[in-house]
Amino acid sequence: MGRMTPPVPGVRTPHGEKIVFQKIQQTTPREVNALHSLEIRDHYKKDKMKGEADFCVIYPNYGIFIIEVKGGGWEIKNGQWYPKFRGTTSKKPLNESPFEQAEYNFYSINKKIISQFPEMKKMLFTWGVVLPHASFPESLFELDGEEWRVWDATNINDSFEHYLKLLALKEKQRLEEKGRKVILP
C-alpha cells in the first residue's frame, strides 16, 4: 500500500483525482510515497506565479513522477481541450492541455529539487497524464510518439505500479536515445 500525503483526499478534491488517489494507495508498494495536490511556487512557466501538481509520486529505485489528472469527458478541437459536462461541451477551452500542465509542473519541481539537492540530478524524473473517465484520443498529435505517458479509462483497472514502471522504462529509453545514462532495477 502506497503512502499518501495527506492521508486522505480533501473535501474539494475532484472525483478523477479521488480515483487516482485510491489507485496509488491501493495498488503500489509501501515504499511509494505520493504527495497529492502539491503547490508549486516559482513556476517554470514565466506567466504563472504558482501552480499545482495533482500528484508527485516518489518510487525509490524508479524515480519521481509528476502526474496530472483530468477527470470527466473531453473534446479536443485544433489542439484545444474543452471539458464536457453532462454531455454538453464547454465553449471555453483549458488554458493549457493536461500534457502541457504535467510537463511544466515537471520542469518546475525538477528545477526546485535539483537546486536544493544536486546529487539527485542523476535520478529519473518524468511525467504522465491520467484520464480516468476518458479514452485517449488516437488522433491527438500533441505527444509526438509518447502516448505511453497516458493512463486512461481503458487501463484504469490496472495497477498504478504498472503505470509507474512503464513511465520509468519508457523515459529511460527516451533519455538513452539522447545519450543520457539512467540506471533502473
Z-matrix of the N, CA and C atoms (Angstrom, degrees):
N
C 1 1.444
C 2 1.520 1 110.30
N 3 1.337 2 116.39 1 119.85
C 4 1.453 3 120.70 2 178.40
C 5 1.518 4 111.93 3 -66.30
N 6 1.331 5 115.02 4 150.38
C 7 1.475 6 120.28 5 179.29
C 8 1.521 7 109.77 6 -94.13
N 9 1.325 8 115.53 7 133.44
C 10 1.452 9 121.71 8 -175.83
C 11 1.527 10 110.69 9 -113.89
N 12 1.327 11 116.06 10 142.15
C 13 1.455 12 122.48 11 173.01
C 14 1.523 13 106.80 12 -130.84
N 15 1.326 14 116.73 13 117.09
C 16 1.456 15 129.95 14 -5.57
C 17 1.531 16 111.02 15 -65.93
N 18 1.336 17 117.87 16 165.69
C 19 1.465 18 120.55 17 -175.11
C 20 1.530 19 114.73 18 -70.62
N 21 1.329 20 117.17 19 -18.48
C 22 1.471 21 121.11 20 175.41
C 23 1.528 22 108.02 21 -135.66
N 24 1.351 23 116.92 22 150.95
C 25 1.464 24 118.04 23 178.26
C 26 1.529 25 110.82 24 -68.29
N 27 1.319 26 116.63 25 150.71
C 28 1.454 27 121.75 26 178.64
C 29 1.520 28 112.10 27 -67.50
N 30 1.307 29 116.34 28 162.95
C 31 1.462 30 122.70 29 -178.49
C 32 1.530 31 111.66 30 -59.20
N 33 1.321 32 116.90 31 -36.90
C 34 1.475 33 121.25 32 -177.38
C 35 1.532 34 113.29 33 -92.45
N 36 1.308 35 117.44 34 10.56
C 37 1.464 36 120.53 35 179.89
C 38 1.526 37 109.69 36 -64.73
N 39 1.339 38 117.86 37 128.53
C 40 1.464 39 120.29 38 177.66
C 41 1.537 40 111.74 39 -60.22
N 42 1.323 41 115.66 40 151.23
C 43 1.466 42 121.73 41 -176.18
C 44 1.542 43 112.53 42 -55.81
N 45 1.332 44 116.69 43 -43.14
C 46 1.468 45 119.85 44 179.67
C 47 1.514 46 112.46 45 -59.48
N 48 1.336 47 117.01 46 -40.05
C 49 1.464 48 120.88 47 178.28
C 50 1.527 49 111.05 48 -68.94
N 51 1.328 50 117.14 49 -34.42
C 52 1.474 51 119.61 50 176.77
C 53 1.522 52 110.68 51 -63.06
N 54 1.323 53 116.98 52 -39.33
C 55 1.469 54 121.14 53 177.88
C 56 1.529 55 109.67 54 -61.49
N 57 1.324 56 116.77 55 -47.74
C 58 1.471 57 121.08 56 -178.27
C 59 1.525 58 110.11 57 -67.46
N 60 1.317 59 117.87 58 -38.88
C 61 1.467 60 122.51 59 176.60
C 62 1.534 61 108.97 60 -53.87
N 63 1.340 62 116.32 61 -50.41
C 64 1.477 63 120.87 62 -179.58
C 65 1.519 64 111.57 63 -64.68
N 66 1.337 65 117.32 64 -39.38
C 67 1.474 66 120.05 65 179.82
C 68 1.533 67 110.45 66 -63.37
N 69 1.322 68 116.88 67 -43.78
C 70 1.468 69 119.51 68 179.15
C 71 1.521 70 109.14 69 -63.99
N 72 1.313 71 116.38 70 -47.25
C 73 1.461 72 121.55 71 -177.00
C 74 1.531 73 111.54 72 -62.60
N 75 1.323 74 117.48 73 -40.38
C 76 1.466 75 121.05 74 -172.05
C 77 1.522 76 115.08 75 -94.66
N 78 1.346 77 118.69 76 -19.16
C 79 1.475 78 118.48 77 -173.23
C 80 1.525 79 113.80 78 -124.28
N 81 1.340 80 116.23 79 19.95
C 82 1.467 81 118.97 80 173.56
C 83 1.527 82 108.22 81 -123.71
N 84 1.334 83 118.05 82 157.02
C 85 1.463 84 120.96 83 -179.79
C 86 1.534 85 112.88 84 -71.03
N 87 1.313 86 115.27 85 165.62
C 88 1.474 87 123.17 86 -178.06
C 89 1.516 88 114.28 87 -54.58
N 90 1.326 89 116.99 88 -33.40
C 91 1.464 90 118.95 89 -175.62
C 92 1.534 91 112.96 90 -74.39
N 93 1.319 92 117.62 91 -8.35
C 94 1.465 93 121.12 92 177.15
C 95 1.524 94 109.16 93 -78.56
N 96 1.328 95 115.64 94 129.69
C 97 1.468 96 122.67 95 175.57
C 98 1.517 97 107.66 96 -118.86
N 99 1.322 98 116.06 97 129.66
C 100 1.466 99 119.66 98 -179.81
C 101 1.521 100 110.23 99 -124.99
N 102 1.315 101 114.90 100 129.74
C 103 1.460 102 121.43 101 174.98
C 104 1.521 103 106.93 102 -99.22
N 105 1.324 104 116.52 103 122.89
C 106 1.461 105 120.48 104 -178.87
C 107 1.521 106 110.13 105 -99.96
N 108 1.328 107 115.13 106 137.49
C 109 1.464 108 122.56 107 176.27
C 110 1.535 109 110.90 108 58.37
N 111 1.311 110 115.22 109 54.26
C 112 1.462 111 122.10 110 -176.70
C 113 1.528 112 110.69 111 -79.87
N 114 1.327 113 115.93 112 117.94
C 115 1.463 114 120.49 113 179.16
C 116 1.524 115 109.65 114 -73.82
N 117 1.331 116 114.93 115 138.51
C 118 1.467 117 121.29 116 -179.89
C 119 1.520 118 108.38 117 -118.89
N 120 1.317 119 115.85 118 118.53
C 121 1.467 120 120.52 119 173.52
C 122 1.529 121 107.34 120 -100.58
N 123 1.310 122 117.03 121 161.80
C 124 1.475 123 120.75 122 -176.44
C 125 1.515 124 110.17 123 53.32
N 126 1.299 125 115.62 124 59.31
C 127 1.463 126 121.79 125 -176.19
C 128 1.518 127 111.54 126 -65.29
N 129 1.329 128 115.71 127 146.69
C 130 1.462 129 123.32 128 179.27
C 131 1.527 130 111.04 129 -58.65
N 132 1.317 131 115.49 130 -40.69
C 133 1.458 132 120.51 131 179.87
C 134 1.529 133 107.90 132 -76.63
N 135 1.312 134 116.58 133 116.26
C 136 1.466 135 122.35 134 -168.86
C 137 1.535 136 113.71 135 -60.72
N 138 1.338 137 118.79 136 -30.25
C 139 1.466 138 119.47 137 -178.72
C 140 1.530 139 112.66 138 -83.71
N 141 1.326 140 117.05 139 4.17
C 142 1.460 141 122.36 140 178.46
C 143 1.517 142 109.51 141 -112.61
N 144 1.304 143 116.92 142 123.48
C 145 1.472 144 119.86 143 178.36
C 146 1.525 145 110.57 144 -73.15
N 147 1.315 146 115.64 145 -40.37
C 148 1.462 147 119.96 146 178.76
C 149 1.515 148 109.09 147 -151.10
N 150 1.311 149 115.12 148 166.82
C 151 1.454 150 120.96 149 179.62
C 152 1.513 151 109.28 150 -145.46
N 153 1.314 152 114.80 151 -171.96
C 154 1.460 153 120.16 152 179.90
C 155 1.521 154 108.59 153 -147.78
N 156 1.316 155 115.81 154 127.39
C 157 1.467 156 120.87 155 174.48
C 158 1.523 157 106.93 156 -94.61
N 159 1.319 158 116.24 157 128.75
C 160 1.466 159 118.85 158 -179.66
C 161 1.523 160 110.51 159 -59.04
N 162 1.338 161 116.30 160 -45.88
C 163 1.468 162 120.42 161 177.82
C 164 1.525 163 109.96 162 -144.20
N 165 1.311 164 115.29 163 138.37
C 166 1.456 165 122.75 164 168.56
C 167 1.528 166 104.33 165 -119.16
N 168 1.335 167 115.70 166 108.83
C 169 1.465 168 121.00 167 -173.92
C 170 1.521 169 109.03 168 -105.97
N 171 1.323 170 115.70 169 126.26
C 172 1.456 171 122.13 170 179.81
C 173 1.525 172 107.73 171 -109.52
N 174 1.320 173 115.24 172 115.70
C 175 1.461 174 121.21 173 -177.80
C 176 1.528 175 106.76 174 -122.08
N 177 1.349 176 117.45 175 99.34
C 178 1.462 177 120.46 176 -178.02
C 179 1.527 178 112.12 177 -49.74
N 180 1.316 179 116.05 178 138.86
C 181 1.458 180 125.92 179 -178.27
C 182 1.524 181 113.96 180 72.74
N 183 1.318 182 118.24 181 -3.20
C 184 1.463 183 121.40 182 177.46
C 185 1.517 184 112.26 183 -119.56
N 186 1.329 185 117.35 184 -39.77
C 187 1.446 186 118.38 185 177.30
C 188 1.508 187 114.90 186 140.58
N 189 1.325 188 113.29 187 -169.29
C 190 1.460 189 122.44 188 177.36
C 191 1.526 190 106.50 189 -117.18
N 192 1.328 191 115.21 190 129.75
C 193 1.458 192 121.85 191 -172.60
C 194 1.529 193 109.79 192 -121.82
N 195 1.311 194 117.10 193 125.51
C 196 1.456 195 122.01 194 175.70
C 197 1.531 196 106.08 195 -100.17
N 198 1.327 197 115.29 196 120.11
C 199 1.465 198 121.00 197 -173.55
C 200 1.525 199 110.09 198 -117.25
N 201 1.323 200 115.60 199 126.52
C 202 1.465 201 122.80 200 173.73
C 203 1.524 202 107.42 201 -104.16
N 204 1.337 203 117.03 202 132.64
C 205 1.464 204 122.58 203 -179.68
C 206 1.523 205 108.74 204 -113.64
N 207 1.314 206 116.02 205 132.10
C 208 1.467 207 121.49 206 173.79
C 209 1.527 208 107.64 207 -128.38
N 210 1.331 209 114.79 208 101.01
C 211 1.459 210 120.16 209 177.91
C 212 1.513 211 110.90 210 -82.50
N 213 1.323 212 115.89 211 170.06
C 214 1.463 213 121.48 212 178.56
C 215 1.512 214 112.41 213 82.19
N 216 1.328 215 114.81 214 -172.43
C 217 1.459 216 121.09 215 -179.83
C 218 1.516 217 111.17 216 -94.90
N 219 1.339 218 115.30 217 158.85
C 220 1.463 219 120.78 218 -176.46
C 221 1.514 220 110.71 219 -141.95
N 222 1.301 221 114.75 220 146.50
C 223 1.458 222 120.88 221 170.00
C 224 1.521 223 106.12 222 -122.14
N 225 1.317 224 115.99 223 133.39
C 226 1.464 225 120.54 224 -177.79
C 227 1.525 226 108.12 225 -116.07
N 228 1.331 227 115.20 226 119.59
C 229 1.466 228 121.12 227 179.14
C 230 1.514 229 108.78 228 -128.97
N 231 1.325 230 116.35 229 123.71
C 232 1.470 231 121.71 230 178.47
C 233 1.521 232 112.69 231 51.41
N 234 1.330 233 117.03 232 39.82
C 235 1.453 234 121.98 233 177.89
C 236 1.524 235 114.38 234 80.97
N 237 1.311 236 118.23 235 -1.96
C 238 1.465 237 122.50 236 179.17
C 239 1.526 238 109.53 237 -97.09
N 240 1.338 239 116.13 238 137.82
C 241 1.463 240 122.52 239 -179.99
C 242 1.521 241 109.68 240 -99.18
N 243 1.343 242 116.04 241 120.60
C 244 1.458 243 122.76 242 179.48
C 245 1.530 244 109.01 243 -113.63
N 246 1.339 245 117.27 244 123.16
C 247 1.473 246 118.53 245 177.97
C 248 1.527 247 111.33 246 -71.06
N 249 1.337 248 114.91 247 148.26
C 250 1.463 249 121.24 248 175.33
C 251 1.523 250 108.05 249 -109.02
N 252 1.316 251 116.14 250 130.73
C 253 1.460 252 122.43 251 177.12
C 254 1.523 253 108.36 252 -120.48
N 255 1.326 254 115.63 253 117.42
C 256 1.464 255 121.29 254 178.57
C 257 1.529 256 111.51 255 50.23
N 258 1.315 257 116.16 256 43.82
C 259 1.459 258 121.71 257 176.73
C 260 1.517 259 115.36 258 83.54
N 261 1.332 260 118.55 259 -5.89
C 262 1.467 261 121.70 260 179.72
C 263 1.526 262 109.09 261 -105.84
N 264 1.325 263 115.37 262 130.37
C 265 1.465 264 120.41 263 180.00
C 266 1.525 265 110.16 264 -83.77
N 267 1.324 266 115.69 265 132.25
C 268 1.468 267 121.90 266 177.74
C 269 1.524 268 109.81 267 -64.22
N 270 1.314 269 115.99 268 149.23
C 271 1.469 270 120.67 269 176.51
C 272 1.527 271 111.37 270 -82.97
N 273 1.337 272 116.55 271 -15.22
C 274 1.466 273 121.08 272 -177.26
C 275 1.531 274 110.13 273 -105.21
N 276 1.339 275 117.35 274 121.11
C 277 1.471 276 119.44 275 178.51
C 278 1.526 277 111.45 276 -78.74
N 279 1.326 278 115.50 277 166.35
C 280 1.466 279 120.68 278 171.59
C 281 1.530 280 109.23 279 -64.52
N 282 1.316 281 116.99 280 152.38
C 283 1.464 282 120.81 281 175.69
C 284 1.523 283 111.34 282 -67.28
N 285 1.340 284 116.04 283 -33.83
C 286 1.467 285 122.43 284 178.86
C 287 1.523 286 107.66 285 -137.30
N 288 1.305 287 116.79 286 148.81
C 289 1.460 288 119.38 287 174.41
C 290 1.529 289 108.01 288 -70.19
N 291 1.336 290 118.36 289 161.37
C 292 1.465 291 119.23 290 176.96
C 293 1.530 292 112.27 291 -60.13
N 294 1.327 293 117.18 292 -28.86
C 295 1.467 294 120.85 293 179.56
C 296 1.518 295 110.53 294 -71.08
N 297 1.327 296 116.67 295 -40.96
C 298 1.469 297 119.73 296 175.87
C 299 1.526 298 109.97 297 -64.75
N 300 1.327 299 117.27 298 -43.42
C 301 1.468 300 120.40 299 178.59
C 302 1.522 301 110.54 300 -57.82
N 303 1.324 302 116.50 301 -49.85
C 304 1.463 303 120.44 302 -178.20
C 305 1.519 304 111.23 303 -61.53
N 306 1.328 305 116.46 304 -45.09
C 307 1.463 306 119.88 305 -177.67
C 308 1.531 307 111.81 306 -67.51
N 309 1.330 308 118.50 307 -42.89
C 310 1.471 309 120.64 308 178.07
C 311 1.532 310 110.86 309 -65.10
N 312 1.327 311 116.68 310 -39.98
C 313 1.472 312 119.57 311 176.87
C 314 1.525 313 110.45 312 -64.20
N 315 1.321 314 116.13 313 -40.10
C 316 1.466 315 121.80 314 176.67
C 317 1.531 316 110.36 315 -57.23
N 318 1.345 317 117.26 316 -49.72
C 319 1.464 318 120.66 317 -179.54
C 320 1.528 319 111.06 318 -61.64
N 321 1.333 320 116.68 319 -41.22
C 322 1.466 321 121.03 320 -179.56
C 323 1.525 322 111.57 321 -62.26
N 324 1.326 323 116.47 322 -48.54
C 325 1.466 324 121.22 323 -177.55
C 326 1.522 325 110.73 324 -69.96
N 327 1.323 326 116.71 325 -42.84
C 328 1.457 327 121.27 326 179.00
C 329 1.528 328 110.51 327 -58.52
N 330 1.315 329 117.20 328 -47.20
C 331 1.471 330 121.95 329 -179.67
C 332 1.532 331 110.57 330 -60.30
N 333 1.322 332 116.48 331 -44.13
C 334 1.474 333 121.14 332 -178.87
C 335 1.533 334 110.82 333 -64.09
N 336 1.325 335 117.24 334 -46.36
C 337 1.469 336 121.03 335 -178.43
C 338 1.528 337 110.66 336 -64.65
N 339 1.334 338 117.09 337 -46.96
C 340 1.468 339 120.99 338 -177.75
C 341 1.532 340 110.67 339 -64.15
N 342 1.341 341 117.53 340 -36.96
C 343 1.470 342 119.10 341 179.80
C 344 1.532 343 111.10 342 -66.44
N 345 1.327 344 117.14 343 -32.12
C 346 1.464 345 120.19 344 -179.70
C 347 1.528 346 113.34 345 -91.63
N 348 1.321 347 116.61 346 -26.94
C 349 1.464 348 121.45 347 -178.32
C 350 1.536 349 109.06 348 -135.28
N 351 1.342 350 118.20 349 76.87
C 352 1.467 351 121.22 350 -176.03
C 353 1.527 352 114.05 351 -56.32
N 354 1.321 353 116.91 352 -27.96
C 355 1.473 354 119.77 353 -179.53
C 356 1.530 355 112.32 354 -65.93
N 357 1.323 356 117.53 355 -14.29
C 358 1.468 357 121.22 356 -179.96
C 359 1.530 358 112.56 357 -86.44
N 360 1.327 359 116.21 358 2.78
C 361 1.469 360 120.20 359 -178.17
C 362 1.530 361 112.31 360 -59.57
N 363 1.322 362 117.43 361 -30.79
C 364 1.465 363 120.73 362 -178.38
C 365 1.533 364 112.93 363 -84.70
N 366 1.322 365 115.66 364 -6.19
C 367 1.459 366 119.72 365 179.44
C 368 1.529 367 109.44 366 -74.12
N 369 1.314 368 116.67 367 147.83
C 370 1.448 369 120.91 368 -179.92
C 371 1.534 370 109.94 369 -76.95
N 372 1.319 371 115.87 370 125.18
C 373 1.459 372 123.69 371 173.94
C 374 1.522 373 106.38 372 -119.53
N 375 1.320 374 117.65 373 137.11
C 376 1.458 375 119.68 374 175.94
C 377 1.524 376 109.86 375 -156.12
N 378 1.310 377 115.90 376 -178.46
C 379 1.458 378 120.51 377 -176.64
C 380 1.522 379 110.43 378 -142.79
N 381 1.336 380 114.48 379 160.42
C 382 1.452 381 120.67 380 178.00
C 383 1.522 382 110.67 381 -154.28
N 384 1.319 383 114.87 382 168.95
C 385 1.466 384 122.28 383 -179.95
C 386 1.514 385 108.89 384 -127.73
N 387 1.337 386 116.20 385 133.32
C 388 1.461 387 122.15 386 178.21
C 389 1.521 388 108.64 387 -114.14
N 390 1.336 389 114.99 388 126.31
C 391 1.467 390 122.67 389 176.49
C 392 1.534 391 106.92 390 -116.79
N 393 1.344 392 118.15 391 84.04
C 394 1.468 393 119.61 392 -171.49
C 395 1.528 394 115.82 393 -67.74
N 396 1.337 395 117.61 394 -19.69
C 397 1.464 396 120.29 395 -177.59
C 398 1.520 397 113.64 396 -112.14
N 399 1.305 398 118.39 397 -1.81
C 400 1.464 399 121.37 398 -173.91
C 401 1.522 400 110.49 399 -131.85
N 402 1.324 401 114.61 400 152.30
C 403 1.463 402 120.19 401 173.76
C 404 1.522 403 107.46 402 -90.26
N 405 1.310 404 115.03 403 142.93
C 406 1.455 405 121.26 404 -178.87
C 407 1.526 406 109.61 405 -65.61
N 408 1.327 407 117.67 406 127.13
C 409 1.469 408 119.77 407 -179.69
C 410 1.518 409 111.51 408 -71.69
N 411 1.318 410 116.42 409 123.23
C 412 1.468 411 121.19 410 -177.28
C 413 1.520 412 113.10 411 -65.32
N 414 1.324 413 116.11 412 -25.46
C 415 1.465 414 119.51 413 -175.89
C 416 1.530 415 113.14 414 -82.06
N 417 1.317 416 117.21 415 0.64
C 418 1.453 417 120.26 416 -176.86
C 419 1.533 418 110.51 417 -78.31
N 420 1.319 419 116.74 418 123.19
C 421 1.462 420 121.29 419 -177.58
C 422 1.520 421 112.17 420 -98.64
N 423 1.312 422 116.83 421 -1.82
C 424 1.450 423 122.12 422 -174.34
C 425 1.526 424 113.33 423 -57.45
N 426 1.324 425 117.49 424 -30.12
C 427 1.462 426 120.23 425 -175.13
C 428 1.521 427 114.07 426 -89.71
N 429 1.308 428 118.32 427 -11.05
C 430 1.460 429 122.10 428 173.58
C 431 1.531 430 112.75 429 48.41
N 432 1.333 431 116.31 430 54.71
C 433 1.461 432 120.66 431 177.10
C 434 1.518 433 114.80 432 86.83
N 435 1.310 434 117.73 433 5.73
C 436 1.466 435 120.78 434 179.96
C 437 1.531 436 111.37 435 -111.39
N 438 1.322 437 116.13 436 41.72
C 439 1.465 438 120.97 437 179.58
C 440 1.525 439 112.54 438 -62.07
N 441 1.309 440 117.02 439 -18.85
C 442 1.462 441 121.84 440 178.03
C 443 1.530 442 112.13 441 -62.39
N 444 1.323 443 117.99 442 -14.58
C 445 1.466 444 121.30 443 178.75
C 446 1.536 445 112.25 444 -73.08
N 447 1.336 446 117.37 445 -13.61
C 448 1.460 447 121.52 446 -174.14
C 449 1.524 448 111.51 447 -100.83
N 450 1.315 449 115.15 448 134.07
C 451 1.471 450 123.75 449 173.09
C 452 1.517 451 104.18 450 -120.72
N 453 1.328 452 117.44 451 111.90
C 454 1.455 453 119.25 452 -172.39
C 455 1.525 454 112.39 453 -119.34
N 456 1.332 455 115.98 454 -167.75
C 457 1.466 456 121.65 455 -176.17
C 458 1.526 457 112.15 456 -59.81
N 459 1.334 458 117.75 457 -24.47
C 460 1.466 459 119.43 458 179.70
C 461 1.526 460 112.29 459 -72.20
N 462 1.348 461 118.02 460 -22.34
C 463 1.468 462 119.30 461 177.03
C 464 1.522 463 113.80 462 -119.36
N 465 1.314 464 118.19 463 15.04
C 466 1.462 465 120.74 464 -176.75
C 467 1.533 466 112.61 465 -62.10
N 468 1.323 467 118.02 466 -22.44
C 469 1.466 468 120.46 467 178.88
C 470 1.525 469 113.13 468 -87.41
N 471 1.333 470 116.92 469 -3.87
C 472 1.466 471 120.96 470 176.08
C 473 1.528 472 109.65 471 -78.17
N 474 1.300 473 115.59 472 169.55
C 475 1.466 474 121.71 473 177.48
C 476 1.529 475 110.08 474 -73.20
N 477 1.320 476 116.32 475 137.35
C 478 1.461 477 120.03 476 176.88
C 479 1.525 478 110.40 477 -67.73
N 480 1.321 479 117.09 478 -28.29
C 481 1.466 480 120.31 479 176.02
C 482 1.526 481 110.03 480 -59.71
N 483 1.321 482 116.60 481 -40.42
C 484 1.470 483 120.91 482 178.19
C 485 1.539 484 110.18 483 -59.32
N 486 1.324 485 116.47 484 -43.76
C 487 1.472 486 120.96 485 178.84
C 488 1.530 487 110.67 486 -62.47
N 489 1.329 488 118.06 487 -44.50
C 490 1.467 489 121.00 488 179.45
C 491 1.525 490 111.12 489 -61.72
N 492 1.322 491 116.65 490 -43.38
C 493 1.477 492 119.90 491 179.49
C 494 1.522 493 111.14 492 -65.65
N 495 1.337 494 117.14 493 -36.68
C 496 1.463 495 120.73 494 176.87
C 497 1.526 496 110.14 495 -64.96
N 498 1.330 497 117.51 496 -45.72
C 499 1.467 498 120.82 497 177.03
C 500 1.528 499 110.75 498 -57.45
N 501 1.333 500 116.47 499 -44.91
C 502 1.466 501 120.82 500 -178.86
C 503 1.529 502 110.89 501 -62.80
N 504 1.318 503 116.72 502 -46.92
C 505 1.467 504 120.86 503 -178.63
C 506 1.528 505 111.46 504 -62.90
N 507 1.317 506 116.71 505 -47.81
C 508 1.468 507 120.70 506 -177.89
C 509 1.535 508 111.68 507 -67.18
N 510 1.335 509 116.67 508 -39.47
C 511 1.470 510 119.44 509 177.95
C 512 1.525 511 110.16 510 -66.09
N 513 1.327 512 116.95 511 -38.90
C 514 1.465 513 121.36 512 176.91
C 515 1.531 514 109.54 513 -59.88
N 516 1.337 515 116.99 514 -46.39
C 517 1.468 516 120.78 515 178.66
C 518 1.530 517 111.42 516 -61.45
N 519 1.334 518 115.81 517 -43.19
C 520 1.466 519 121.00 518 -179.56
C 521 1.526 520 110.76 519 -61.77
N 522 1.336 521 116.57 520 -44.33
C 523 1.462 522 120.69 521 -179.91
C 524 1.521 523 111.67 522 -68.07
N 525 1.327 524 117.55 523 -39.28
C 526 1.470 525 120.53 524 179.12
C 527 1.525 526 111.46 525 -64.95
N 528 1.339 527 116.84 526 -33.81
C 529 1.466 528 120.07 527 175.39
C 530 1.524 529 111.12 528 -63.30
N 531 1.323 530 116.58 529 -24.97
C 532 1.467 531 122.09 530 178.66
C 533 1.529 532 111.90 531 -94.46
N 534 1.352 533 116.93 532 5.28
C 535 1.457 534 120.61 533 176.70
C 536 1.513 535 115.55 534 91.89
N 537 1.316 536 119.00 535 6.35
C 538 1.476 537 121.44 536 177.71
C 539 1.492 538 109.90 537 -94.92
N 540 1.316 539 116.82 538 136.64
C 541 1.467 540 122.16 539 178.98
C 542 1.523 541 109.52 540 -95.32
N 543 1.317 542 115.50 541 127.91
C 544 1.463 543 121.77 542 178.07
C 545 1.519 544 107.12 543 -129.40
N 546 1.322 545 116.97 544 134.75
C 547 1.452 546 121.12 545 -179.31
C 548 1.524 547 109.18 546 -108.69
N 549 1.315 548 115.44 547 123.77
C 550 1.455 549 122.46 548 175.81
C 551 1.524 550 108.40 549 -127.70
N 552 1.355 551 117.22 550 157.06
C 553 1.476 552 117.86 551 178.08
C 554 1.520 553 111.98 552 -66.02
